[in-house]
Amino acid sequence: MKKTVIAIPARYGSTRFPGKPLAMLAGKPMIQHVYEKASASRASAVLVATDDERIAAAVRGFGGTAVMTSPDHPSGSDRIWEAVKDLDCDAVINVQGDEPLIPTRVIDSLIDVMTEDSAPDMATVAVPGTREILADNPNKVKVVFGADCMALYFSRAPIPYLRDGGTDAPMCLHWGIYAYRKTVLKKFVSLPPGRLEMCEKLEQLRALENGIGIRVLLSDLESIGVDTPEDLARAEARLQEEKRCR
């Protein structure tokens, strides 16, 4: 049976929200919420890849596995590669440490795809969204894909663009969760940053620029990525609402 490892990259330094992984959310550090969602999946193992002993101590404190990594990694993918390179696994899933509400079903859908005999190089998730909300927000990354569900492009710009009031093609929000075949992750981190990647500041474009295919899974589920303290307040409100509805 193929083995899948979930690696959660977490660093303390953040321009918009320093110490974000340890921010308290419903009585727990945010990284614990992410870890628990990942641990409820069908993954063979879950770990947090961090460069900060404060985060590692918090993870160990709630019974999780933390792996210390170099503070010099340019991206989360490089960080998780250091953490998993010596592990016995076939696929690696990068679950962002700022997705405390990510549904476990979404993670399992990626595990299912990556353990198929015809597993793609990489896979990710997108959610159909409202153009009015997504179009002008560069922090909301958009993705377009072909009939085969393989990604064509990711952008902070409003894609697809509607010229001359053309057909209102749906706009899809990209969820920053990635699944890699382990051999592909090794190749990916060995590649230099690409021209498009540097332009958009989106590392997934490095894969497309180098012929690494990314399958896009569509989901109708929702999450709240925490980029700012305001996002944390929204996540807190969502958790309280879910608690009342139980």
Secondary structure, DSSP 8 states (H G I E B T S, - for coil): ---EEEEEEE-S--SSSTTGGG-EETTEEHHHHHHHHHHTSS-SEEEEEES-HHHHHHHHHTT--EEE--TT-SSHHHHHHHHHTTS--SEEEE--TT-TT--HHHHHHHHHHHTSTT--SEEEEEEEE-HHHHTT-TTS-EEEE-TTSBEEEEESS-SS--GGG-----EEEEEEEEEEEHHHHHHHHHS---HHHHHHT-THHHHHHTT--EEEEE---------SHHHHHHHHHHHHHHHHH-
